[in-house]
Amino acid sequence: QVQFVESGGGLVQSGGSLTLSCAVSGNSFGLYSMGWFRQAPGEQRDLVAWINSVDGSNYAGSVKGRFTISRDNAKNRAYLQMNSLKPEDTAVYYCNTAPHNLFDWGQGTQVTVSS
């Protein structure tokens, strides 16, 4: 069973930056495409960035140019660098396999962007 622990969220002003981290348990981290998802109150959970060994990193249009996904297979970690944050980026952020989650969700990390 693979488990995810997200961290790094917080309260930031519009235009600010945050870096999220995802610690992944299990022995097969390097085999999976990894993604960051987010869910705002009352909204569905959406994939915003994903990374794999075939075609690199990909982004949803709403975050392209502002967010950067990366991974460290030796440390079983995935990261999301978020720059130029906007109030509409406010959500709980989760990591999981991408484009579809194969495992249970972690607790997520709250990102709140004030205007």
Secondary structure, DSSP 8 states (H G I E B T S, - for coil): ---EEEE--EEEETT--EEEEEEE-SS-GGGS-EEEEEE-TTS--EEEEEEETTTEEEE-TTTTTTEEEEEETTTTEEEEEE-S--GGG-EEEEEEESSS--S-----EEEEEE-
